[in-house]
Amino acid sequence: MKFKLILQYVLPHRALSRVVYWATRWTFAPWKNWLIRTIVRNYDVNMAEAAQPDALAHQHFNAFFTRKLRADARRADPDPAAVLSPADGRVSQAGTIVDGRIFQAKGQHYSAAELLGDEVAARPYRDGAFATIYLSPRDYHRVHMPLKGTLRETVHVPGRIFSVAPFAVAAIPRLFARNERLVCHFEGEHGPFAVVMVGAILVSSVATVWDGLVIPPYASAIRRKSFVDQQITLERFAEMARFNMGSTVIVLFPRGTSGLETLLPQQPVKIGQRIGSIG
C-alpha cells in the first residue's frame, strides 16, 4: 500500500493520461476488443442495460466506456423535492458541510472554497450538504442533473491527477481539492448548487453536453466561462456531462437540503435515485 501511495506522487500524471486518452480511442479491433473484454470480464459490466448491448460493437474503448443506457434502464424519483443521485457508483462520503469544510475520509477534510477554487462561490454552502460519489470501471459514466438548474458558470481548476480509489482517498490529504476538476455552477429553484467533476489518474477527461470536450487540454491557471447570457437550463435527471473513463462526482447544496447525512460510505447508488430533499 505504501508503494502505491508513493507512485501517486512520482508518476507523470498528465503524460500518462494523454497516453491513455489516445489508447482508448484507437479503433484497431484486436486492441479495443481486448480492452473491452478485459473490463467486462474483470468488473462484471452489465451490458443488458446498455442501448447497444454488444460491447464489441463500439467503435473504440472510450465509446464503450461512455455508452448510453436504454431509455428504461433508470427512472427518476417522482417527488419534485427529491435530490437525485447524479451518477451510478458508490458513496465515498456524504452529509453536512460544517463551517465550510467537507469530510473526505477519517482524519481528512478540505474546504468548499478549495474545491470550488473560489471563496465567494463557496459561501452558500458553508452550512449546506454534499455527496461524493465514486465511479468504478463497471459503472455507467455519464453524469445527470440532481435538480433542475440554469447553468451560470464553469470553472476549470488545474491540479494533480491522483487516483480517487478508496486507498488514495483515505491517505492523500485534500485529494479532491488538489485534483484537476471542472466545477459547474447552477441556479436552481431553491438556490445555487454545484456539480464538480473530479479527474483522476489515467481518467481525467471530461465533456459536457453544452460545451463538448473540456478536459483536456489541462489547465495551468483557473479558467472561468460564464453562461449567464445563454440561458442553458437542464431538467432534473437530464444528462449533463460524462467522464471519458471514470472518476468522482461531488455535489454541493445550500442549507435546507436534508437526507444526505443518511447515506453510508460504500453504499451503491444509481442515477435518478433519491439521495436527499431540498426546500
Steps between C-alpha positions, in 0.01 A plus 500: 500500500784740585657434159169577329482832683858591408416435134215750525750775569775404255313383189469749210123538534423713198735313265341168596152643459586625150621151403181341635288763323654391169501127576130493592408656167706270278259318269733206426258212565731251678613773741164656581326161523764372743457808720121473492495127576743553788283762668174313440647181646695644792232743614188306410356782287126469443467550124129408511434858619683656205329648196750293299533172694775365274810637673726429200276696263637828634749683280768518769545443870391850602176464306432182698597668827268799442218285359139614526251305704162378380231764549328283759816402691469785754202687644495827692335513842163666429509737800600844360670580833724194475870555441611235250824311486698653212689179425512124528765399750568479870478768764846601615366739763188715541339722759520850641760759410624629837621860507595474135695175537425172320584157640723291272594200716604427856734781602465674163298816418521776242315827457221576254698808397800283407280260304323775306810715460305800628429632852195700391341212306543276807302724737153356423628154596660595833235305695355305209524137394714292267529158342815348351438212259775276364456341156682171447586350159180292507270803530310712250721807450255772409398755762143627533338797673412456869252789471367729230744785453616785278872497426676811628869422464760229462838519668786278382733469799853368427666246722648156541330184376528266797306175506157535663487134602414447868862437606605840360197686641583365846866599486556807280409826680243726326507272195182629333610860549836422337395305190420660164124560488211674330263690728152557358295770677122487463212710629204288607151574624624500860835665448840412358655156478828373358601183319874435505656255256829387656766350276719206597819336380456347152136614494510879504295588190167682545238604245176693553179502296522879448872538424631165377849391608629729775785298654749452339659742433629517855508837672796691643275763658133520596279540192153648542225500241172683555174365358271761657399648163435160337211392724596132502248323721518126557215299643536284806633154395627632163850402386749781565851357451712191473835366607708356219604223737377528860559704810305682772206742511445735794173689537456796736168639619410798720355487848150354498598182321436192713542126487852478360630427848319165489716376212765251608858465373521239222122500457415434133289764326342533156415803290151624583502346847389731780799597717344796682236775499514873438267785589 
